[in-house]
Amino acid sequence: MQGVSTENTSPAVPKVRWSVILPLLMSVLSALLMVLAKRQQSMLWKVGTGYEVPARVINALTNGPGFYFGHLVPIPIPHALNESLSYDGDRIFGVVLLWFIVGLSIERRINKQALDLHHPIRAGVLFAFAALICGVSAFGGMAYIFCPSPNMACWDQIARLWPVLTGIAKYPLRTSHTMVLSVVVWLLALCAYFARRAFNAAQRSLATRT
């Protein structure tokens, strides 16, 4: 009798779809934080302007530009639903878009399909443009915090720097300045990331020409 091969073939391991998992998880988390922020609104009673509830600040810290700029895309949301989400429901699209891009980038790098590997020139231009946009936006965020009056020079408003920093240190999860500063940190990190990717793409482009 011929020997029967008993070699086992392991089933293919399904790939993790980060571009699906990350947007789904973060959008659910963001929505839960919005519901919690609605319940925390009573904390803002008679506390003055410039204060926020902790859940909303945590949402901004977690999702950065996705949360802060998400409302710039007009998406119709039923009033009752938007009210239950502390009138931040239109920001969920920005959260989904941010984490979809992050997840897609992770997938492409794992699968060796990163844009700068196959199209270094296009990737270099795209990443350089993205780094520029993030850098300019971060500068605008810092100017918004420390130089809010466009009619005055920044050095005339330097006295504002200390109260802002002490307010953030004293109430890290209660001020709108924390939200803006968190977005600035996100943008600076993204600027550095895209600048590095643009530099790597430029190196690959030069290497293919030599």
C-alpha positions in Angstrom: 0.0 0.0 0.0 1.2 3.5 -0.8 1.8 5.6 2.2 -0.8 8.3 2.7 0.7 11.7 3.3 -0.3 13.0 6.7 1.1 16.5 6.1 -1.3 19.1 7.4 -1.8 22.3 5.5 -2.5 25.2 7.8 -5.5 27.3 6.8 -4.7 30.8 5.6 -4.8 33.3 8.4 -7.1 36.1 7.6 -5.5 39.5 7.3 -6.5 42.1 9.8 -8.4 44.9 8.1 -7.1 47.9 10.0 -8.9 50.2 7.6 -12.2 48.7 8.9 -11.4 47.9 12.5 -9.9 51.3 13.5 -12.6 53.5 12.1 -15.3 51.3 13.6 -13.8 51.2 17.1 -12.9 54.8 17.2 -16.2 56.0 15.9 -18.1 54.0 18.5 -15.8 55.3 21.2 -16.2 58.9 19.9 -20.0 58.5 19.9 -20.0 57.1 23.5 -17.9 60.1 24.6 -20.4 62.4 22.9 -23.2 60.8 24.8 -21.3 61.2 28.1 -20.5 64.8 27.2 -24.2 65.5 26.9 -24.7 64.1 30.5 -21.8 66.3 31.7 -23.2 69.5 30.4 -24.4 70.5 33.9 -20.8 70.9 34.9 -20.6 74.0 32.7 -23.3 75.8 34.7 -21.9 79.2 35.7 -18.3 78.4 35.1 -17.6 81.0 32.4 -16.4 80.7 28.8 -13.4 78.7 27.7 -14.4 75.6 29.7 -15.4 72.2 28.4 -16.6 68.9 29.8 -14.0 66.2 30.3 -15.6 63.7 27.8 -15.4 66.3 25.0 -11.8 67.1 25.7 -10.9 63.4 25.8 -12.6 63.0 22.4 -10.4 65.7 21.0 -7.3 64.3 22.6 -8.1 60.8 21.2 -9.1 61.8 17.7 -7.2 65.0 17.1 -7.8 66.7 13.8 -10.5 64.1 12.9 -12.7 65.4 15.7 -11.7 69.1 15.5 -12.2 69.5 11.8 -14.8 66.8 11.2 -17.7 69.3 11.4 -16.3 71.2 8.3 -17.9 68.5 6.1 -21.6 69.2 6.0 -23.4 66.0 6.8 -27.2 66.0 7.5 -27.9 64.5 10.9 -31.3 64.2 12.5 -31.7 66.9 15.2 -32.7 64.4 17.9 -29.7 62.2 17.2 -27.3 65.2 17.1 -28.7 66.5 20.3 -28.1 63.2 22.1 -24.5 63.4 20.8 -24.0 66.8 22.4 -24.4 68.5 19.0 -21.1 66.9 17.8 -22.6 64.2 15.7 -21.3 65.7 12.5 -17.7 65.2 13.8 -18.0 61.4 13.6 -17.3 61.5 9.8 -13.9 63.2 10.5 -13.1 60.6 13.1 -13.9 57.8 10.6 -11.9 59.4 7.9 -8.9 59.9 10.1 -8.7 56.4 11.3 -9.5 54.9 7.9 -6.4 56.7 6.5 -4.4 55.5 9.5 -5.6 51.9 9.1 -5.1 51.9 5.3 -1.5 53.2 5.8 -0.8 50.4 8.2 -2.2 47.8 5.8 -0.3 49.1 2.8 3.0 49.1 4.8 2.4 45.5 6.1 1.6 44.3 2.6 4.6 46.1 1.1 2.3 48.3 -1.0 3.3 51.7 0.4 3.0 54.5 -2.1 6.6 55.6 -1.8 7.8 52.0 -2.7 6.2 52.0 -6.1 5.7 55.7 -7.0 8.3 57.6 -5.1 8.0 60.8 -7.1 4.2 61.1 -6.6 4.5 60.0 -3.0 7.2 62.6 -2.4 5.0 65.4 -3.7 1.9 64.2 -1.9 3.7 63.7 1.5 5.5 67.1 1.1 2.2 68.8 0.5 0.6 67.0 3.5 3.5 68.0 5.7 3.1 71.6 4.6 -0.6 71.6 5.3 -0.1 70.0 8.8 2.6 72.5 9.6 0.6 75.5 8.6 -2.4 74.3 10.5 -0.4 73.6 13.6 1.0 77.2 13.4 -2.5 78.5 13.0 -3.6 76.6 16.1 -0.8 78.0 18.2 -1.6 81.5 17.0 -5.2 80.9 17.9 -4.2 80.0 21.5 -1.4 82.5 22.2 -2.2 85.3 19.7 -6.0 85.5 19.5 -6.3 89.1 18.5 -5.3 89.7 14.8 -5.1 93.4 15.4 -2.2 93.1 17.9 1.3 91.8 17.5 2.1 88.5 19.2 4.7 90.1 21.4 2.0 92.4 22.8 0.0 89.4 23.8 2.8 87.5 25.4 1.3 88.1 28.8 -1.5 85.7 27.8 0.9 82.8 27.5 1.3 82.2 31.2 -2.5 82.2 32.1 -3.2 79.8 29.2 -0.5 77.3 30.3 -1.4 77.5 34.0 -5.1 77.0 33.1 -4.2 73.9 31.0 -2.0 72.6 33.8 -4.7 73.2 36.5 -7.7 71.9 34.5 -6.2 69.7 31.8 -9.6 68.1 30.9 -11.8 71.1 31.4 -10.5 73.8 29.0 -11.0 74.4 25.3 -7.3 75.4 25.1 -6.5 71.8 25.9 -8.5 70.7 22.9 -6.8 73.1 20.5 -3.3 72.3 21.9 -4.0 68.6 21.5 -4.8 69.1 17.8 -1.6 71.2 17.5 0.4 68.2 18.9 -1.4 65.8 16.5 -0.6 68.1 13.5 3.0 68.5 14.5 3.4 64.8 14.8 1.7 64.3 11.4 3.9 67.0 9.9 7.0 65.2 11.1 5.7 61.9 9.8 4.8 63.2 6.4 8.1 65.0 6.1 10.0 61.8 6.9 8.0 59.9 4.3 8.7 62.7 1.7 12.4 62.5 2.5 12.4 58.7 2.1 10.5 59.0 -1.1 13.0 61.5 -2.5 15.9 59.1 -1.6 14.2 56.2 -3.4 13.5 58.4 -6.4 17.2 59.4 -6.6 18.3 55.8 -6.1 16.2 54.6 -9.0 17.8 57.3 -11.3 21.4 56.4 -10.5 
